Amino acid sequence: MDRGLTFSRIQQSDEASRQGDPLYLGGSVPQGIRSGMLSIQAWTRASAFLSVALITVLLGHVPARAEPPIRSPEDAACRVEARAKVFSAPNPKGLELEDIGRQIYFACMARTTQATAQPPTRKHRRHRRR
């Protein structure tokens, strides 16, 4: 058998099988290499890029749940107390953890503002006794 004739038949059958392949770009391709396929390195780079892009898009649209800045030492102490007690506080109403933490925080702030509140000053002086 002639080698040239055999190679020609293989190439013709390969061309016929590629006609339905959407990744085939056409043209003459050396034996064993398909022009429409990405190399392993290119495929890894492309999939890594798409993964990073997808994560960036997903995380970019999630609203940030940042807390407002701390305004006083009492505020900081009440935030710490709320974080410490949020999981151990009773929850008979089935509230979310954020709501329980908010209740603990505002109760703490009410306690601390009452404790640090100055006693009412008297504006009127008493008359001296003679």
C-alpha positions as CSV (number, residue, x, y, z in Angstrom):
1,M,0.0,0.0,0.0
2,D,1.1,3.5,-0.8
3,R,1.6,5.7,2.3
4,G,0.5,8.9,0.5
5,L,-2.8,7.3,-0.5
6,T,-3.5,6.0,3.0
7,F,-2.8,9.5,4.6
8,S,-5.0,11.1,2.0
9,R,-7.9,8.8,2.9
10,I,-7.4,9.5,6.7
11,Q,-7.4,13.2,6.0
12,Q,-10.6,13.0,4.0
13,S,-12.4,11.0,6.6
14,D,-11.2,13.4,9.3
15,E,-12.4,16.4,7.3
16,A,-15.8,14.7,6.9
17,S,-16.1,14.0,10.6
18,R,-15.3,17.7,11.4
19,Q,-18.1,19.1,9.3
20,G,-20.6,18.8,12.2
21,D,-18.2,20.1,14.8
22,P,-19.0,23.7,15.8
23,L,-15.4,24.2,17.1
24,Y,-13.8,23.3,13.8
25,L,-12.3,26.4,12.0
26,G,-11.5,24.7,8.8
27,G,-8.3,24.6,6.8
28,S,-5.5,22.1,6.8
29,V,-4.5,20.8,10.2
30,P,-1.5,18.6,10.9
31,Q,-2.3,15.1,12.0
32,G,-3.3,14.8,15.7
33,I,-4.0,18.6,16.2
34,R,-7.4,20.1,16.0
35,S,-7.5,23.8,15.3
36,G,-10.7,24.5,17.2
37,M,-9.5,23.0,20.4
38,L,-7.8,25.1,23.1
39,S,-4.6,23.8,24.6
40,I,-4.6,22.7,28.2
41,Q,-2.8,25.9,29.4
42,A,-5.2,28.1,27.4
43,W,-8.2,26.3,28.7
44,T,-6.9,26.6,32.3
45,R,-6.3,30.4,31.8
46,A,-9.7,30.9,30.2
47,S,-11.5,29.0,33.0
48,A,-9.6,30.8,35.7
49,F,-10.4,34.2,34.1
50,L,-14.0,33.3,33.8
51,S,-14.1,32.2,37.4
52,V,-12.6,35.4,38.7
53,A,-14.9,37.4,36.6
54,L,-18.0,35.5,37.8
55,I,-17.0,35.9,41.5
56,T,-16.3,39.6,41.0
57,V,-19.7,40.1,39.4
58,L,-21.5,38.1,42.1
59,L,-19.7,39.8,45.0
60,G,-19.9,43.2,43.4
61,H,-23.7,43.3,43.6
62,V,-24.0,42.1,47.2
63,P,-24.8,45.0,49.5
64,A,-22.2,45.6,52.1
65,R,-23.3,45.0,55.7
66,A,-21.0,47.3,57.4
67,E,-21.7,48.7,60.8
68,P,-21.8,52.5,61.3
69,P,-18.7,54.0,62.9
70,I,-18.3,53.7,66.7
71,R,-19.2,57.0,68.3
72,S,-18.5,56.6,71.9
73,P,-16.9,54.2,74.4
74,E,-20.4,53.2,75.5
75,D,-21.3,52.4,71.9
76,A,-18.2,50.2,71.6
77,A,-18.9,48.4,74.9
78,C,-22.6,47.7,73.9
79,R,-21.6,46.3,70.5
80,V,-19.2,43.9,72.3
81,E,-21.9,42.9,74.7
82,A,-24.4,42.4,71.9
83,R,-22.0,40.2,70.0
84,A,-21.2,38.2,73.1
85,K,-24.8,37.6,74.1
86,V,-26.6,37.2,70.8
87,F,-26.3,33.4,70.6
88,S,-27.1,32.8,74.3
89,A,-30.1,35.1,74.6
90,P,-33.5,33.5,74.8
91,N,-35.5,33.8,71.6
92,P,-39.2,32.8,72.2
93,K,-40.5,34.9,69.3
94,G,-38.1,33.2,66.7
95,L,-36.4,36.5,65.7
96,E,-33.4,36.6,63.5
97,L,-30.0,37.0,65.1
98,E,-29.6,40.5,63.9
99,D,-32.9,41.5,65.6
100,I,-31.8,39.9,68.8
101,G,-28.5,41.6,68.7
102,R,-30.2,45.0,68.0
103,Q,-32.4,44.5,71.0
104,I,-29.4,43.7,73.3
105,Y,-27.5,46.7,71.9
106,F,-30.3,49.2,72.5
107,A,-31.0,47.8,76.0
108,C,-27.4,48.2,76.8
109,M,-27.3,51.7,75.4
110,A,-30.4,52.6,77.5
111,R,-28.7,51.3,80.6
112,T,-25.4,53.1,80.0
113,T,-27.1,56.4,79.1
114,Q,-29.1,56.3,82.3
115,A,-26.1,55.5,84.4
116,T,-24.0,58.2,82.8
117,A,-26.7,60.8,82.8
118,Q,-26.0,63.7,85.1
119,P,-28.4,64.3,87.9
120,P,-30.7,67.2,87.2
121,T,-29.2,70.5,88.3
122,R,-31.4,72.9,90.2
123,K,-31.6,76.2,88.5
124,H,-33.1,78.1,91.5
125,R,-31.0,78.8,94.5
126,R,-32.5,78.4,97.9
127,H,-32.7,81.5,100.1
128,R,-30.2,81.6,102.9
129,R,-31.6,81.2,106.3
130,R,-30.9,84.0,108.8
